[in-house]
Every structure is written in C-alpha cells, then in structure tokens.
C-alpha cells in the first residue's frame, strides 16, 4: 500500500512559484492540494472551490497505484 502525505493549501501564486504563468491571478483558484511520496513532491492540483477539490482528491486516491 502506498503512503502519501497530502496537504490542502490555500492558493498563493507567490508562495508556490506560479507567477511565471501569465494571468494566473485571473483564473480564480482558491485552494489546492500537494501530494508527497517518500519525501518527494509528486503532484499538485488547484481548484476554484472546495467541492471540486474533494472530488479531485477522491479521484486521485481511487486511481493511486
């Protein structure tokens, strides 16, 4: 069984080094999750609402190795 560390974080384009993408602030992301496995960052996903976040997280966990 795989073990993941999943962190739900507020969207912050400066903190997560996303300023290089044009118009990143206009998209409207509010929350996301970061996934770590064996102390390595393996996935990031951003969403506009918490309900979308939980749907995406559920999908990720159901399809995990």
N, C-alpha and C positions, 0 to 999 in steps of 0.2 A: 504494500500500500504506500502510495506517495504521500509525503507530508509537505504541506505548503504553509508558508506564513503569508497571510493576506491582510493587507492594511487598507481600510477605507479612508480616503483622504479628501479634503476639500480641493477644488480646482484652484491652482495657483500657478499660472504660466511662468512666473519668475522662478519660484522655488523648484519647479520640475523641468526647468530649462526648455520651455516651449516658445519662447519669444522669437525664435528664428523663423517660425511659421507666420506668414502674413495673415493678418486679420484673425488671429487666434482668439482675441478678446470678443470678437463679434459673433462667434459661434454660439455662445451661451452655455457652455459646460458649467456644471456646478459641483459635481462630485465624481469620484472615480475610485478605482482600486489598483493596488500594486501587488504583484504576486512574486514571492521569493521561494526558491527551492535550493537547498544546500547553500544558503547564504549568497545566492546569485539572483539578481533581478531577472525574471523570465517573461513577465507580461505586465502591461499597463493598459487600462481601458478607462475612457472618460465618458460621462453621461450627463444629460440635461436634467434628469430627475432621479429621485431615489428609487422609484418603482422600476425604471429602466435599469438602474444599477443592479438591483436584486435579481431581475430577470437575466441580465448578462452574467452575473456571478453564478447563478444557478446553472446556466448553460455551460459555463466554463467548468464547473465542478462535476457536472454529469458527463462531460466529454474528456475529462482528465485521464491521462494514461491509466 
